[in-house]
Structure formats: C-alpha cells, structure tokens
Amino acid sequence: MPNYCRQCILPDTRPGVALDADGVCNGCRNAVIKRGIDWAARAQEFDGVVAQARSRNAAWDCVIPVSGGKDSYWQVVTCLERGLRPLCVTYVYPGQTELGRANLKSLIALGVDHIEFRLNPIVERTLVKKAFQKTGISGLVTHMAIYTVPIRVAVAHGIPLVVYGENSAFEYGSEEAGLDGAQVTRQWLKRFGVTAGTTAEDWVDETLTRAQLEPLVLPSDALLAERDLRVIFLGHYLPWDPHTSRDVALKHGFQARAEGARVGHYDFVNIDDDMIGAHHHPKWAKFGITRSWDTLSMEIRAGRMTRDEAIETLRAQGDETPWADIQNFCDYTGLSVADYLGTVERFRNHDLWSRASIDGRERWRIDGFLVEGFPWPADPTETEARS
C-alpha cells in the first residue's frame, strides 16, 4: 500500500518523494525551509549573477527558454527588469495550441529577440513514438529538447547564462539534497529531466542516427567549461510560486484557459500543448496519482487549501482520463487509442494496483487509497471498446 504525506497528499510512490519519521514528505519539508530562506540575500546573489553575465559583453547576456507559459513570463520580466539582454529560445513541440502561440507572441512583444527551433518532424515523430512505447513517457522528446536546445544556442553564440524557472527537485521533493540548488547539471537532468534517465545518444539505432539526434545532444562538459556557461534555476534566487508567476504573466498579456483546466486543476498551467494530458496520464498507472495531486499539494503547502479540501477535490474530480489529449497524441504518432492504452497498461505498477469487484464489474483499485469513497472508473480499455 502507498504511504501518503501527512501534510500534503503525495504518496511515496511518486518519484522523488520520501517520507520522514513523522510521515512528512521532503516537498513539504522544503516548503518550510523555503519560508526561512533569506530571500533578500538570495536576490543579491542573483544580482551578482546578472552583473557577471553583463560583464562578458556578449551579443546577448542570457538565454531564456520560453514556451509562452506563465513561468516564461516570470523569467523574462525578471531578467528585463534587471537590465539583462535576453535571447529567448522556444522548442516548438508538435502539440502547440492556438492559445500557446498567442501567449508566446505576447511574451515576445515585451521586447526580446527570439529563436524558434523545430526538430525534423520525421525524426521527432519517430522518437516520440519510440520513446513512449519504451518508457511510457509521451513528452520525453519535449523535455529533452527544452534542456538541450537552449544550452546549445548559448554555446553557439557565446552567451554566458541560461535562465530556467523553478527547480522541481526542490519544489516537489528529491531524495538527493545536492539537486536542490541553483545549477542545472547532468545529474539533475538524469534524475528530474523526465527522460527516463536517457540521453539522445541512447536512442541511436537502425532508424535514428546520431546526426539526426544532434540537436538533442548536450555539449560536452569540456566545452561548457571552456565557454564558462552558467545554467541556473531562477527559483533558487527568487521565491517561485505558480500564483506569483501567473500574476506577473497576467499583467503582461498572458491569457489563462477560458474553458478551465486542461489537465490538473489549474486553468493557467499546461495550456499550450494539446497532447499534454497524454504526458501526465500514465502517472495514474505508474504511481497512483494524476497531475492534480502535484498541484493540489502545492496549494496545501502555500496555505491556500487544506488537506481535506484537496482530498474532496480529488473525490469530486474522479476519473481524470484525458481522452481528447490521448486522441491528439494518437493522431500525431499514428497509434490507435487501443495501442496507447495497451502501452500504458504495460507500465502499471502491480505492487500498487489490484483487481476488485466493484458494482459487479472487475476494476483496478489501490488498497489504502487516500480518497475514501473514490469512484473507481471502469478500465480505460473497456471504455474505449464501448465508445
């Protein structure tokens, strides 16, 4: 049975989550640490980073990876306010939505230079499909690209700094305290880059050559050292919070999703990719959580919601299978919905899930599940067969 944090709702089945002797997860412990940080001193540290970058007199002071999401606005506005000259870099993923494009356009209109990068679509589709079938991660290529393309651009143009947003190892929890800091490292990418611990080189085979995957290959450590490139999380120096980022973004042209949340329970997160639900969906079979468990836990830590309210939200939401996004992903990859569901099923954690008769039908369920009276859904494969 899973063990759940006594303060938020995350179980120890989620990668990175570890409970201490009091049954409290490292994400919640980090939230307490976060409140005690001397943020004024951290801001001064960031001012030092800014001064060092500007002193290099490069064509641009920093690269900022942007998608047009709320955090992109926070990163760009923060850097502009401190006098940095950013070159914004966007990896254009295949599921980009109209709203995502509109938000990206508004972001660039703040006054920054901007590069869009598109991977060879044949290579991209081949790797997305292959990676999903092998790892159950539909967004593996996107995550690989957003951490390699901007760094390659910085190296190519002699830009001294790359500025990412929050450090998920700190915000969500990590068993390795060394990954909680300011730097984006190879070790961090292997653990938290959502690439199943792989690099582009691991995907070279008879259908994908090293040359075709070159845009997804990180520069060597020797080259990064030679260029004296610094790759940081802005959230180490300034307090990151999804609502803070949203508020900054809304003041500068960002639009939330009018139809409500696409995935999870925020209407201002995960809104620029019409396949994003297929990325989060396998977490249910793998870890017994949905995207909502992460975002609701952040709300609890911020004091905007109680644990009981979060549990009730999960009960009310019930089945969160993102059928529209799954269909979009299948249309893109050429998989059938049955093939997609069959792949997800291969990654079901049988130490977590068991079969039980519910309302006269055999269904998957989790013993000791946090949400009492949860409306266990019919198997997705059965739902798809009846549709």
Protein Blocks (a to p, Z undefined) as FASTA:
>chain_A
ZZddfklmcdfkbghiacdfkopafklmmmmmmmmpcfklmmmmmmmmmmmmmmnopabf
bdcddehiaklmmmmmmmmmnopacdddddddfklcfklmmmmmmmmmnopadddddddf
klmmmmmmmmmmmnopaklmmmmmmmmmmmmmmmmnopabdcdfbdfklmnopfblklmm
mbdcfklmmmmnonnopafklmgcfkbcfklmmmmpccdfklmmmnopacddfklmpccd
fklmmmmmmmnopacdfkbpfbhjbfkgoklbcklmmmmmmmmmmnopafklmmmmmmmm
nopacfklmmmmmmmnmpabdfklmmmmmmmnopafklmmmmmmmmpcfklpccddeehi
acdddehiabghiacdddfklmmmmZZ
